[in-house]
């Protein structure tokens, strides 16, 4: 039964399997394209044995239910495609186990992101520039990291530049780059790492996230002094990125000159190609399979730079808004109205 559940999850492309004891039975659900999707229910006579089997394979204490445990199951043990990470936790209704599936971990190319012709070209053009700041924003799970890794791969494949990353943590290894991790416990935060690593003569600096004033100011300065800098920043829109950046950097002219491109990203679930949204076995009856990135961009030109310099952000707007792009995908049948509402909350 466990093998069957794992195979079902793998076929559907799920990232996680959740198993939750409720009294004597267990509920199974899958995290599919970011959304929790109900799966089969395990009857009382097998639920406990499935939980025991998982813990046995992960070399955990099978009798331990009141403390969390972490382990790993090798793919061969379950006839799975990839290894599984196992995490157990006691809840008020019984034990909970989450199995993380390690799916295909190859770093995507810019083309494979599926950003669309013009957005892809805009991003490639930016990456060819010798200096400037690229900022990405969007909520957790909106695909920012995937986009940054694709940029990193593109830069590494083009070659000729020393590329340094500062990440929290490094999620994928990209050959041809120098990847580093911050370590807050010993005081090695983004700002401190960046200050030191700029002396390692990078032409490209990837900063995982701008969280504080010190990091923001270093990123802006680096962008102005011959470095290509890519980072993320928490904000809901392209305009929001500037609002935050101007609060963190007193030198508004520097911000206006350093920033080259701002991207705001979301991921929209696509209608399942097998059933066209009706629900089938392949999409676990959700009607969706796979996701498509939506990006709105704000490219800097003289007008925008002038507005940023004067902190007059009221007129800042991307060329095509996320909602407009999403509406186009609904009309094309790539996604549907319900998914549009889920992402934009209207
Ligand atoms: Zn389907």
py3Dmol code that shows the C-alpha trace and the ligand (Angstrom):
import py3Dmol

protein = """\
ATOM      1  CA  UNK A   1       0.000   0.000   0.000  1.00  0.00           C
ATOM      2  CA  UNK A   2       2.862   2.383   0.828  1.00  0.00           C
ATOM      3  CA  UNK A   3       4.519   1.693  -2.522  1.00  0.00           C
ATOM      4  CA  UNK A   4       1.208   2.342  -4.249  1.00  0.00           C
ATOM      5  CA  UNK A   5       0.809   5.728  -2.529  1.00  0.00           C
ATOM      6  CA  UNK A   6       4.360   6.760  -3.418  1.00  0.00           C
ATOM      7  CA  UNK A   7       3.894   5.682  -7.048  1.00  0.00           C
ATOM      8  CA  UNK A   8       0.639   7.641  -7.284  1.00  0.00           C
ATOM      9  CA  UNK A   9       2.367  10.737  -5.891  1.00  0.00           C
ATOM     10  CA  UNK A  10       5.320  10.376  -8.263  1.00  0.00           C
ATOM     11  CA  UNK A  11       3.065   9.908 -11.285  1.00  0.00           C
ATOM     12  CA  UNK A  12       1.174  13.075 -10.418  1.00  0.00           C
ATOM     13  CA  UNK A  13       4.412  14.996  -9.811  1.00  0.00           C
ATOM     14  CA  UNK A  14       3.612  15.741  -6.149  1.00  0.00           C
ATOM     15  CA  UNK A  15       6.356  17.275  -3.999  1.00  0.00           C
ATOM     16  CA  UNK A  16       5.171  15.841  -0.651  1.00  0.00           C
ATOM     17  CA  UNK A  17       2.942  13.142   0.795  1.00  0.00           C
ATOM     18  CA  UNK A  18       1.172  13.935   4.079  1.00  0.00           C
ATOM     19  CA  UNK A  19      -0.079  11.104   6.300  1.00  0.00           C
ATOM     20  CA  UNK A  20      -2.121  12.090   9.338  1.00  0.00           C
ATOM     21  CA  UNK A  21      -3.483   9.686  11.970  1.00  0.00           C
ATOM     22  CA  UNK A  22      -7.051  10.538  13.036  1.00  0.00           C
ATOM     23  CA  UNK A  23      -7.835   8.120  15.777  1.00  0.00           C
ATOM     24  CA  UNK A  24      -7.381   4.700  14.220  1.00  0.00           C
ATOM     25  CA  UNK A  25      -7.572   5.716  10.560  1.00  0.00           C
ATOM     26  CA  UNK A  26      -5.101   7.814   8.559  1.00  0.00           C
ATOM     27  CA  UNK A  27      -5.739  10.547   6.000  1.00  0.00           C
ATOM     28  CA  UNK A  28      -3.371  10.796   3.062  1.00  0.00           C
ATOM     29  CA  UNK A  29      -2.924  13.980   1.046  1.00  0.00           C
ATOM     30  CA  UNK A  30      -0.508  15.151  -1.625  1.00  0.00           C
ATOM     31  CA  UNK A  31       1.118  18.511  -2.167  1.00  0.00           C
ATOM     32  CA  UNK A  32       0.628  18.994  -5.857  1.00  0.00           C
ATOM     33  CA  UNK A  33       1.807  22.155  -7.637  1.00  0.00           C
ATOM     34  CA  UNK A  34       1.933  23.822  -4.246  1.00  0.00           C
ATOM     35  CA  UNK A  35      -1.626  22.920  -3.215  1.00  0.00           C
ATOM     36  CA  UNK A  36      -2.655  20.244  -0.691  1.00  0.00           C
ATOM     37  CA  UNK A  37      -4.871  17.694  -2.458  1.00  0.00           C
ATOM     38  CA  UNK A  38      -6.832  14.957  -0.637  1.00  0.00           C
ATOM     39  CA  UNK A  39      -5.785  11.371  -1.373  1.00  0.00           C
ATOM     40  CA  UNK A  40      -6.914   7.974  -0.108  1.00  0.00           C
ATOM     41  CA  UNK A  41      -7.926   7.192   3.473  1.00  0.00           C
ATOM     42  CA  UNK A  42      -6.138   4.323   5.184  1.00  0.00           C
ATOM     43  CA  UNK A  43      -8.541   2.068   7.159  1.00  0.00           C
ATOM     44  CA  UNK A  44      -7.814   1.201  10.771  1.00  0.00           C
ATOM     45  CA  UNK A  45      -6.425  -2.240  10.027  1.00  0.00           C
ATOM     46  CA  UNK A  46      -3.592  -0.880   7.820  1.00  0.00           C
ATOM     47  CA  UNK A  47      -2.961   2.708   8.970  1.00  0.00           C
ATOM     48  CA  UNK A  48      -0.760   1.829  11.902  1.00  0.00           C
ATOM     49  CA  UNK A  49       1.176  -0.742   9.905  1.00  0.00           C
ATOM     50  CA  UNK A  50       1.864   1.743   7.086  1.00  0.00           C
ATOM     51  CA  UNK A  51       3.188   4.231   9.661  1.00  0.00           C
ATOM     52  CA  UNK A  52       5.323   1.490  11.201  1.00  0.00           C
ATOM     53  CA  UNK A  53       6.633   0.451   7.793  1.00  0.00           C
ATOM     54  CA  UNK A  54       7.673   4.043   6.941  1.00  0.00           C
ATOM     55  CA  UNK A  55       9.515   4.409  10.233  1.00  0.00           C
ATOM     56  CA  UNK A  56      11.174   1.015   9.829  1.00  0.00           C
ATOM     57  CA  UNK A  57      12.429   1.856   6.319  1.00  0.00           C
ATOM     58  CA  UNK A  58      13.662   5.268   7.498  1.00  0.00           C
ATOM     59  CA  UNK A  59      15.511   3.553  10.377  1.00  0.00           C
ATOM     60  CA  UNK A  60      13.486   5.469  12.990  1.00  0.00           C
ATOM     61  CA  UNK A  61      12.262   4.142  16.323  1.00  0.00           C
ATOM     62  CA  UNK A  62       8.962   2.475  15.376  1.00  0.00           C
ATOM     63  CA  UNK A  63       7.581   2.648  18.939  1.00  0.00           C
ATOM     64  CA  UNK A  64       8.368   6.375  19.326  1.00  0.00           C
ATOM     65  CA  UNK A  65       5.218   8.436  18.673  1.00  0.00           C
ATOM     66  CA  UNK A  66       5.489  11.282  21.159  1.00  0.00           C
ATOM     67  CA  UNK A  67       8.665  12.934  19.834  1.00  0.00           C
ATOM     68  CA  UNK A  68       9.450  14.154  16.297  1.00  0.00           C
ATOM     69  CA  UNK A  69      11.889  12.097  14.225  1.00  0.00           C
ATOM     70  CA  UNK A  70      13.675  12.744  10.915  1.00  0.00           C
ATOM     71  CA  UNK A  71      15.013  10.181   8.493  1.00  0.00           C
ATOM     72  CA  UNK A  72      15.390   9.147   4.913  1.00  0.00           C
ATOM     73  CA  UNK A  73      14.240   6.223   2.762  1.00  0.00           C
ATOM     74  CA  UNK A  74      16.432   5.119  -0.140  1.00  0.00           C
ATOM     75  CA  UNK A  75      14.536   4.900  -3.444  1.00  0.00           C
ATOM     76  CA  UNK A  76      15.357   1.228  -3.910  1.00  0.00           C
ATOM     77  CA  UNK A  77      13.574   0.306  -0.664  1.00  0.00           C
ATOM     78  CA  UNK A  78      10.235   1.478  -2.061  1.00  0.00           C
ATOM     79  CA  UNK A  79      10.749   1.019  -5.781  1.00  0.00           C
ATOM     80  CA  UNK A  80      10.574   4.821  -5.947  1.00  0.00           C
ATOM     81  CA  UNK A  81      12.265   7.037  -8.517  1.00  0.00           C
ATOM     82  CA  UNK A  82      14.053   9.130  -5.899  1.00  0.00           C
ATOM     83  CA  UNK A  83      14.921   9.067  -2.214  1.00  0.00           C
ATOM     84  CA  UNK A  84      12.311  10.256   0.298  1.00  0.00           C
ATOM     85  CA  UNK A  85      12.913  12.490   3.287  1.00  0.00           C
ATOM     86  CA  UNK A  86      10.787  11.470   6.277  1.00  0.00           C
ATOM     87  CA  UNK A  87       9.624  13.775   9.085  1.00  0.00           C
ATOM     88  CA  UNK A  88       7.296  12.637  11.869  1.00  0.00           C
ATOM     89  CA  UNK A  89       5.536  14.825  14.416  1.00  0.00           C
ATOM     90  CA  UNK A  90       3.052  14.078  17.207  1.00  0.00           C
ATOM     91  CA  UNK A  91      -0.299  15.913  16.841  1.00  0.00           C
ATOM     92  CA  UNK A  92      -3.404  15.935  19.040  1.00  0.00           C
ATOM     93  CA  UNK A  93      -5.166  13.410  16.787  1.00  0.00           C
ATOM     94  CA  UNK A  94      -2.141  11.130  16.455  1.00  0.00           C
ATOM     95  CA  UNK A  95       1.102  10.983  14.554  1.00  0.00           C
ATOM     96  CA  UNK A  96       1.740  12.977  11.391  1.00  0.00           C
ATOM     97  CA  UNK A  97       4.311  11.959   8.772  1.00  0.00           C
ATOM     98  CA  UNK A  98       5.447  14.070   5.833  1.00  0.00           C
ATOM     99  CA  UNK A  99       7.360  12.384   3.020  1.00  0.00           C
ATOM    100  CA  UNK A 100       9.272  14.793   0.794  1.00  0.00           C
ATOM    101  CA  UNK A 101       9.889  13.466  -2.694  1.00  0.00           C
ATOM    102  CA  UNK A 102      13.138  14.551  -4.277  1.00  0.00           C
ATOM    103  CA  UNK A 103      11.989  15.158  -7.808  1.00  0.00           C
ATOM    104  CA  UNK A 104      14.119  16.043 -10.802  1.00  0.00           C
ATOM    105  CA  UNK A 105      16.583  18.553  -9.376  1.00  0.00           C
ATOM    106  CA  UNK A 106      18.322  19.720 -12.567  1.00  0.00           C
ATOM    107  CA  UNK A 107      18.659  23.508 -12.734  1.00  0.00           C
ATOM    108  CA  UNK A 108      16.293  24.829 -15.396  1.00  0.00           C
ATOM    109  CA  UNK A 109      17.511  26.997 -18.244  1.00  0.00           C
ATOM    110  CA  UNK A 110      15.902  30.394 -18.894  1.00  0.00           C
ATOM    111  CA  UNK A 111      14.084  28.854 -21.860  1.00  0.00           C
ATOM    112  CA  UNK A 112      12.722  26.004 -19.723  1.00  0.00           C
ATOM    113  CA  UNK A 113      11.167  28.473 -17.267  1.00  0.00           C
ATOM    114  CA  UNK A 114       8.462  29.223 -19.821  1.00  0.00           C
ATOM    115  CA  UNK A 115       8.431  32.963 -19.187  1.00  0.00           C
ATOM    116  CA  UNK A 116       7.341  33.728 -22.709  1.00  0.00           C
ATOM    117  CA  UNK A 117       9.286  35.135 -25.632  1.00  0.00           C
ATOM    118  CA  UNK A 118       9.518  38.814 -24.678  1.00  0.00           C
ATOM    119  CA  UNK A 119      10.078  38.314 -20.931  1.00  0.00           C
ATOM    120  CA  UNK A 120      12.795  35.719 -21.639  1.00  0.00           C
ATOM    121  CA  UNK A 121      14.502  38.086 -24.067  1.00  0.00           C
ATOM    122  CA  UNK A 122      14.312  40.961 -21.582  1.00  0.00           C
ATOM    123  CA  UNK A 123      15.938  38.855 -18.887  1.00  0.00           C
ATOM    124  CA  UNK A 124      18.674  37.609 -21.242  1.00  0.00           C
ATOM    125  CA  UNK A 125      19.412  41.179 -22.308  1.00  0.00           C
ATOM    126  CA  UNK A 126      19.774  42.221 -18.677  1.00  0.00           C
ATOM    127  CA  UNK A 127      22.155  39.344 -17.927  1.00  0.00           C
ATOM    128  CA  UNK A 128      24.420  40.458 -20.793  1.00  0.00           C
ATOM    129  CA  UNK A 129      24.901  43.860 -19.154  1.00  0.00           C
ATOM    130  CA  UNK A 130      28.125  44.411 -17.198  1.00  0.00           C
ATOM    131  CA  UNK A 131      26.448  46.011 -14.192  1.00  0.00           C
ATOM    132  CA  UNK A 132      23.151  46.873 -12.554  1.00  0.00           C
ATOM    133  CA  UNK A 133      20.707  45.471 -10.059  1.00  0.00           C
ATOM    134  CA  UNK A 134      17.974  42.926 -10.813  1.00  0.00           C
ATOM    135  CA  UNK A 135      15.369  42.562  -8.067  1.00  0.00           C
ATOM    136  CA  UNK A 136      12.758  39.825  -7.838  1.00  0.00           C
ATOM    137  CA  UNK A 137       9.709  39.858  -5.623  1.00  0.00           C
ATOM    138  CA  UNK A 138       6.676  37.625  -5.002  1.00  0.00           C
ATOM    139  CA  UNK A 139       5.274  35.546  -2.118  1.00  0.00           C
ATOM    140  CA  UNK A 140       6.876  32.307  -0.873  1.00  0.00           C
ATOM    141  CA  UNK A 141       6.469  29.556  -3.462  1.00  0.00           C
ATOM    142  CA  UNK A 142       6.147  31.950  -6.395  1.00  0.00           C
ATOM    143  CA  UNK A 143       9.176  30.529  -8.175  1.00  0.00           C
ATOM    144  CA  UNK A 144      11.704  33.301  -7.467  1.00  0.00           C
ATOM    145  CA  UNK A 145      14.441  30.815  -6.548  1.00  0.00           C
ATOM    146  CA  UNK A 146      13.875  28.794  -9.730  1.00  0.00           C
ATOM    147  CA  UNK A 147      14.182  31.982 -11.789  1.00  0.00           C
ATOM    148  CA  UNK A 148      17.389  33.013 -10.017  1.00  0.00           C
ATOM    149  CA  UNK A 149      18.959  29.592 -10.577  1.00  0.00           C
ATOM    150  CA  UNK A 150      18.055  29.771 -14.266  1.00  0.00           C
ATOM    151  CA  UNK A 151      19.787  33.186 -14.431  1.00  0.00           C
ATOM    152  CA  UNK A 152      22.769  31.720 -12.615  1.00  0.00           C
ATOM    153  CA  UNK A 153      22.974  28.845 -15.093  1.00  0.00           C
ATOM    154  CA  UNK A 154      22.719  31.243 -18.036  1.00  0.00           C
ATOM    155  CA  UNK A 155      25.535  33.405 -16.614  1.00  0.00           C
ATOM    156  CA  UNK A 156      27.728  30.375 -15.903  1.00  0.00           C
ATOM    157  CA  UNK A 157      27.209  28.951 -19.392  1.00  0.00           C
ATOM    158  CA  UNK A 158      27.999  32.300 -21.023  1.00  0.00           C
ATOM    159  CA  UNK A 159      31.257  32.294 -19.055  1.00  0.00           C
ATOM    160  CA  UNK A 160      33.959  34.930 -18.748  1.00  0.00           C
ATOM    161  CA  UNK A 161      32.806  36.349 -15.422  1.00  0.00           C
ATOM    162  CA  UNK A 162      33.515  35.500 -11.814  1.00  0.00           C
ATOM    163  CA  UNK A 163      30.128  34.656 -10.285  1.00  0.00           C
ATOM    164  CA  UNK A 164      29.653  34.562  -6.510  1.00  0.00           C
ATOM    165  CA  UNK A 165      26.443  33.624  -4.698  1.00  0.00           C
ATOM    166  CA  UNK A 166      25.437  34.187  -1.081  1.00  0.00           C
ATOM    167  CA  UNK A 167      22.503  31.897  -0.284  1.00  0.00           C
ATOM    168  CA  UNK A 168      20.392  30.759   2.660  1.00  0.00           C
ATOM    169  CA  UNK A 169      20.830  27.847   1.994  1.00  0.00           C
ATOM    170  CA  UNK A 170      22.355  26.666  -1.295  1.00  0.00           C
ATOM    171  CA  UNK A 171      19.559  24.584  -2.851  1.00  0.00           C
ATOM    172  CA  UNK A 172      21.190  23.541  -6.102  1.00  0.00           C
ATOM    173  CA  UNK A 173      24.796  23.411  -7.223  1.00  0.00           C
ATOM    174  CA  UNK A 174      25.616  25.290 -10.419  1.00  0.00           C
ATOM    175  CA  UNK A 175      29.003  24.408 -11.942  1.00  0.00           C
ATOM    176  CA  UNK A 176      31.212  27.348 -12.853  1.00  0.00           C
ATOM    177  CA  UNK A 177      30.105  29.526  -9.934  1.00  0.00           C
ATOM    178  CA  UNK A 178      31.355  30.136  -6.402  1.00  0.00           C
ATOM    179  CA  UNK A 179      28.407  29.387  -4.104  1.00  0.00           C
ATOM    180  CA  UNK A 180      28.445  30.312  -0.432  1.00  0.00           C
ATOM    181  CA  UNK A 181      25.971  30.155   2.463  1.00  0.00           C
ATOM    182  CA  UNK A 182      25.299  32.599   5.244  1.00  0.00           C
ATOM    183  CA  UNK A 183      25.609  31.399   8.836  1.00  0.00           C
ATOM    184  CA  UNK A 184      23.631  33.639  11.204  1.00  0.00           C
ATOM    185  CA  UNK A 185      24.748  31.668  14.275  1.00  0.00           C
ATOM    186  CA  UNK A 186      28.340  32.855  13.868  1.00  0.00           C
ATOM    187  CA  UNK A 187      27.290  36.296  12.615  1.00  0.00           C
ATOM    188  CA  UNK A 188      27.953  35.671   8.931  1.00  0.00           C
ATOM    189  CA  UNK A 189      24.849  37.391   7.551  1.00  0.00           C
ATOM    190  CA  UNK A 190      24.171  38.620   4.014  1.00  0.00           C
ATOM    191  CA  UNK A 191      25.738  42.045   4.601  1.00  0.00           C
ATOM    192  CA  UNK A 192      28.939  40.739   6.181  1.00  0.00           C
ATOM    193  CA  UNK A 193      29.359  37.979   3.586  1.00  0.00           C
ATOM    194  CA  UNK A 194      28.793  40.477   0.765  1.00  0.00           C
ATOM    195  CA  UNK A 195      31.341  42.957   2.160  1.00  0.00           C
ATOM    196  CA  UNK A 196      34.008  40.239   2.237  1.00  0.00           C
ATOM    197  CA  UNK A 197      33.071  38.530  -1.000  1.00  0.00           C
ATOM    198  CA  UNK A 198      33.226  41.801  -2.952  1.00  0.00           C
ATOM    199  CA  UNK A 199      36.986  41.640  -2.268  1.00  0.00           C
ATOM    200  CA  UNK A 200      37.060  38.255  -4.028  1.00  0.00           C
ATOM    201  CA  UNK A 201      36.736  40.204  -7.299  1.00  0.00           C
ATOM    202  CA  UNK A 202      33.299  39.084  -8.508  1.00  0.00           C
ATOM    203  CA  UNK A 203      31.689  40.498 -11.649  1.00  0.00           C
ATOM    204  CA  UNK A 204      28.355  38.924 -10.705  1.00  0.00           C
ATOM    205  CA  UNK A 205      26.946  38.785  -7.191  1.00  0.00           C
ATOM    206  CA  UNK A 206      23.792  36.801  -6.363  1.00  0.00           C
ATOM    207  CA  UNK A 207      22.392  37.795  -2.974  1.00  0.00           C
ATOM    208  CA  UNK A 208      19.679  35.442  -1.683  1.00  0.00           C
ATOM    209  CA  UNK A 209      17.627  38.171  -0.064  1.00  0.00           C
ATOM    210  CA  UNK A 210      17.797  41.825   0.906  1.00  0.00           C
ATOM    211  CA  UNK A 211      16.478  41.841   4.480  1.00  0.00           C
ATOM    212  CA  UNK A 212      18.088  44.875   6.055  1.00  0.00           C
ATOM    213  CA  UNK A 213      19.465  48.346   5.345  1.00  0.00           C
ATOM    214  CA  UNK A 214      23.099  47.253   5.344  1.00  0.00           C
ATOM    215  CA  UNK A 215      22.512  44.600   2.664  1.00  0.00           C
ATOM    216  CA  UNK A 216      20.332  46.959   0.603  1.00  0.00           C
ATOM    217  CA  UNK A 217      23.025  49.625   0.570  1.00  0.00           C
ATOM    218  CA  UNK A 218      25.781  47.139  -0.348  1.00  0.00           C
ATOM    219  CA  UNK A 219      23.659  45.759  -3.207  1.00  0.00           C
ATOM    220  CA  UNK A 220      22.984  49.257  -4.568  1.00  0.00           C
ATOM    221  CA  UNK A 221      26.631  50.284  -4.292  1.00  0.00           C
ATOM    222  CA  UNK A 222      27.829  47.057  -5.937  1.00  0.00           C
ATOM    223  CA  UNK A 223      25.371  47.610  -8.780  1.00  0.00           C
ATOM    224  CA  UNK A 224      26.814  51.080  -9.306  1.00  0.00           C
ATOM    225  CA  UNK A 225      30.446  49.965  -9.231  1.00  0.00           C
ATOM    226  CA  UNK A 226      30.628  47.530 -12.109  1.00  0.00           C
ATOM    227  CA  UNK A 227      28.859  44.488 -10.692  1.00  0.00           C
ATOM    228  CA  UNK A 228      25.810  42.681 -11.935  1.00  0.00           C
ATOM    229  CA  UNK A 229      23.740  42.046  -8.803  1.00  0.00           C
ATOM    230  CA  UNK A 230      20.675  39.792  -8.521  1.00  0.00           C
ATOM    231  CA  UNK A 231      18.587  39.606  -5.359  1.00  0.00           C
ATOM    232  CA  UNK A 232      15.078  39.185  -3.950  1.00  0.00           C
ATOM    233  CA  UNK A 233      13.105  41.506  -1.727  1.00  0.00           C
ATOM    234  CA  UNK A 234       9.780  41.048   0.075  1.00  0.00           C
ATOM    235  CA  UNK A 235       7.132  43.244  -1.528  1.00  0.00           C
ATOM    236  CA  UNK A 236       3.812  42.644  -3.256  1.00  0.00           C
ATOM    237  CA  UNK A 237       4.521  44.584  -6.436  1.00  0.00           C
ATOM    238  CA  UNK A 238       7.217  46.261  -8.521  1.00  0.00           C
ATOM    239  CA  UNK A 239       6.238  49.560  -6.943  1.00  0.00           C
ATOM    240  CA  UNK A 240       6.486  47.934  -3.499  1.00  0.00           C
ATOM    241  CA  UNK A 241      10.091  46.968  -4.244  1.00  0.00           C
ATOM    242  CA  UNK A 242      11.000  50.630  -4.689  1.00  0.00           C
ATOM    243  CA  UNK A 243       8.994  51.677  -1.630  1.00  0.00           C
ATOM    244  CA  UNK A 244      11.034  49.285   0.516  1.00  0.00           C
ATOM    245  CA  UNK A 245      14.345  50.047  -1.165  1.00  0.00           C
ATOM    246  CA  UNK A 246      13.919  53.809  -0.763  1.00  0.00           C
ATOM    247  CA  UNK A 247      13.165  53.292   2.947  1.00  0.00           C
ATOM    248  CA  UNK A 248      16.332  51.256   3.377  1.00  0.00           C
ATOM    249  CA  UNK A 249      18.619  53.445   1.248  1.00  0.00           C
ATOM    250  CA  UNK A 250      18.795  57.154   2.028  1.00  0.00           C
ATOM    251  CA  UNK A 251      20.584  57.870  -1.266  1.00  0.00           C
ATOM    252  CA  UNK A 252      17.604  57.776  -3.658  1.00  0.00           C
ATOM    253  CA  UNK A 253      19.713  58.831  -6.659  1.00  0.00           C
ATOM    254  CA  UNK A 254      21.931  55.801  -6.122  1.00  0.00           C
ATOM    255  CA  UNK A 255      18.871  53.524  -6.060  1.00  0.00           C
ATOM    256  CA  UNK A 256      17.526  55.120  -9.256  1.00  0.00           C
ATOM    257  CA  UNK A 257      20.848  54.625 -11.051  1.00  0.00           C
ATOM    258  CA  UNK A 258      21.656  51.135  -9.744  1.00  0.00           C
ATOM    259  CA  UNK A 259      18.397  49.277 -10.398  1.00  0.00           C
ATOM    260  CA  UNK A 260      18.046  47.957 -13.950  1.00  0.00           C
ATOM    261  CA  UNK A 261      15.072  45.629 -13.816  1.00  0.00           C
ATOM    262  CA  UNK A 262      12.387  44.622 -11.300  1.00  0.00           C
ATOM    263  CA  UNK A 263      10.350  41.424 -11.618  1.00  0.00           C
ATOM    264  CA  UNK A 264       7.237  40.409  -9.683  1.00  0.00           C
ATOM    265  CA  UNK A 265       6.403  36.729 -10.035  1.00  0.00           C
ATOM    266  CA  UNK A 266       3.573  34.259  -9.378  1.00  0.00           C
ATOM    267  CA  UNK A 267       2.981  30.611 -10.306  1.00  0.00           C
ATOM    268  CA  UNK A 268      -0.366  29.605 -11.796  1.00  0.00           C
ATOM    269  CA  UNK A 269      -1.509  25.993 -12.022  1.00  0.00           C
ATOM    270  CA  UNK A 270      -2.179  24.782 -15.563  1.00  0.00           C
ATOM    271  CA  UNK A 271      -5.248  22.793 -16.613  1.00  0.00           C
ATOM    272  CA  UNK A 272      -4.392  19.098 -16.869  1.00  0.00           C
ATOM    273  CA  UNK A 273      -3.671  18.242 -20.516  1.00  0.00           C
ATOM    274  CA  UNK A 274      -5.036  14.708 -20.021  1.00  0.00           C
ATOM    275  CA  UNK A 275      -8.557  15.657 -18.939  1.00  0.00           C
ATOM    276  CA  UNK A 276      -8.716  19.391 -19.816  1.00  0.00           C
ATOM    277  CA  UNK A 277      -9.645  20.243 -16.256  1.00  0.00           C
ATOM    278  CA  UNK A 278     -12.307  17.550 -15.737  1.00  0.00           C
ATOM    279  CA  UNK A 279     -10.192  15.575 -13.261  1.00  0.00           C
ATOM    280  CA  UNK A 280      -8.432  12.281 -13.965  1.00  0.00           C
ATOM    281  CA  UNK A 281      -6.098   9.820 -12.295  1.00  0.00           C
ATOM    282  CA  UNK A 282      -2.958  11.571 -13.603  1.00  0.00           C
ATOM    283  CA  UNK A 283      -3.865  14.868 -11.900  1.00  0.00           C
ATOM    284  CA  UNK A 284      -5.334  13.210  -8.785  1.00  0.00           C
ATOM    285  CA  UNK A 285      -8.785  14.530  -9.798  1.00  0.00           C
ATOM    286  CA  UNK A 286      -7.688  18.144  -9.308  1.00  0.00           C
ATOM    287  CA  UNK A 287      -7.951  19.094 -12.973  1.00  0.00           C
ATOM    288  CA  UNK A 288      -4.548  20.761 -12.833  1.00  0.00           C
ATOM    289  CA  UNK A 289      -1.062  19.608 -13.690  1.00  0.00           C
ATOM    290  CA  UNK A 290       2.127  21.645 -13.760  1.00  0.00           C
ATOM    291  CA  UNK A 291       2.524  25.363 -13.258  1.00  0.00           C
ATOM    292  CA  UNK A 292       3.283  28.329 -15.426  1.00  0.00           C
ATOM    293  CA  UNK A 293       5.186  31.373 -14.161  1.00  0.00           C
ATOM    294  CA  UNK A 294       3.632  34.795 -14.528  1.00  0.00           C
ATOM    295  CA  UNK A 295       5.949  37.763 -14.412  1.00  0.00           C
ATOM    296  CA  UNK A 296       5.364  41.486 -14.530  1.00  0.00           C
ATOM    297  CA  UNK A 297       8.426  43.599 -15.097  1.00  0.00           C
ATOM    298  CA  UNK A 298       9.464  47.173 -14.637  1.00  0.00           C
ATOM    299  CA  UNK A 299      12.435  48.135 -16.753  1.00  0.00           C
ATOM    300  CA  UNK A 300      14.258  51.279 -15.804  1.00  0.00           C
ATOM    301  CA  UNK A 301      14.276  54.167 -18.268  1.00  0.00           C
ATOM    302  CA  UNK A 302      14.862  57.890 -17.796  1.00  0.00           C
ATOM    303  CA  UNK A 303      11.246  58.569 -16.779  1.00  0.00           C
ATOM    304  CA  UNK A 304      11.224  55.821 -14.136  1.00  0.00           C
ATOM    305  CA  UNK A 305      14.679  56.800 -12.829  1.00  0.00           C
ATOM    306  CA  UNK A 306      13.505  60.357 -12.420  1.00  0.00           C
ATOM    307  CA  UNK A 307      10.380  59.245 -10.513  1.00  0.00           C
ATOM    308  CA  UNK A 308      12.470  57.065  -8.184  1.00  0.00           C
ATOM    309  CA  UNK A 309      14.982  59.855  -7.618  1.00  0.00           C
ATOM    310  CA  UNK A 310      12.152  62.163  -6.540  1.00  0.00           C
ATOM    311  CA  UNK A 311      10.447  59.332  -4.536  1.00  0.00           C
ATOM    312  CA  UNK A 312       7.353  59.962  -6.605  1.00  0.00           C
ATOM    313  CA  UNK A 313       6.236  56.374  -7.084  1.00  0.00           C
ATOM    314  CA  UNK A 314       2.533  56.934  -7.755  1.00  0.00           C
ATOM    315  CA  UNK A 315       2.870  56.476 -11.539  1.00  0.00           C
ATOM    316  CA  UNK A 316       5.134  53.393 -11.396  1.00  0.00           C
ATOM    317  CA  UNK A 317       3.433  50.497 -13.162  1.00  0.00           C
ATOM    318  CA  UNK A 318       4.660  47.463 -15.084  1.00  0.00           C
ATOM    319  CA  UNK A 319       4.174  47.318 -18.848  1.00  0.00           C
ATOM    320  CA  UNK A 320       1.721  44.427 -18.473  1.00  0.00           C
ATOM    321  CA  UNK A 321       0.254  43.583 -15.077  1.00  0.00           C
ATOM    322  CA  UNK A 322       0.142  40.078 -13.568  1.00  0.00           C
ATOM    323  CA  UNK A 323      -3.652  40.130 -13.635  1.00  0.00           C
ATOM    324  CA  UNK A 324      -3.679  41.005 -17.352  1.00  0.00           C
ATOM    325  CA  UNK A 325      -1.268  38.163 -18.156  1.00  0.00           C
ATOM    326  CA  UNK A 326      -3.310  35.756 -16.035  1.00  0.00           C
ATOM    327  CA  UNK A 327      -6.531  36.826 -17.754  1.00  0.00           C
ATOM    328  CA  UNK A 328      -4.895  36.066 -21.118  1.00  0.00           C
ATOM    329  CA  UNK A 329      -3.996  32.544 -19.882  1.00  0.00           C
ATOM    330  CA  UNK A 330      -7.600  31.986 -18.734  1.00  0.00           C
ATOM    331  CA  UNK A 331      -8.865  33.063 -22.181  1.00  0.00           C
ATOM    332  CA  UNK A 332      -6.378  30.736 -23.885  1.00  0.00           C
ATOM    333  CA  UNK A 333      -7.587  27.856 -21.694  1.00  0.00           C
ATOM    334  CA  UNK A 334      -4.123  27.302 -20.166  1.00  0.00           C
ATOM    335  CA  UNK A 335      -5.649  27.832 -16.720  1.00  0.00           C
ATOM    336  CA  UNK A 336      -9.157  28.592 -15.442  1.00  0.00           C
ATOM    337  CA  UNK A 337     -11.198  31.132 -13.540  1.00  0.00           C
ATOM    338  CA  UNK A 338     -10.942  29.282 -10.203  1.00  0.00           C
ATOM    339  CA  UNK A 339      -7.137  29.342 -10.303  1.00  0.00           C
ATOM    340  CA  UNK A 340      -7.190  33.030 -11.268  1.00  0.00           C
ATOM    341  CA  UNK A 341      -9.311  33.731  -8.190  1.00  0.00           C
ATOM    342  CA  UNK A 342      -7.053  31.593  -5.948  1.00  0.00           C
ATOM    343  CA  UNK A 343      -3.959  33.567  -6.940  1.00  0.00           C
ATOM    344  CA  UNK A 344      -5.441  37.064  -7.005  1.00  0.00           C
ATOM    345  CA  UNK A 345      -7.984  36.598  -4.212  1.00  0.00           C
ATOM    346  CA  UNK A 346     -10.904  38.114  -6.145  1.00  0.00           C
TER     347      UNK A 346
END
"""
ligand_1 = """\
1
ZN
Zn -6.352 15.329 -15.296
"""
view = py3Dmol.view(width=600, height=400)
view.addModel(protein, "pdb")
view.setStyle({"model": 0}, {"cartoon": {"style": "trace"}})
view.addModel(ligand_1, "xyz")
view.setStyle({"model": 1}, {"stick": {}})
view.zoomTo()
view.show()
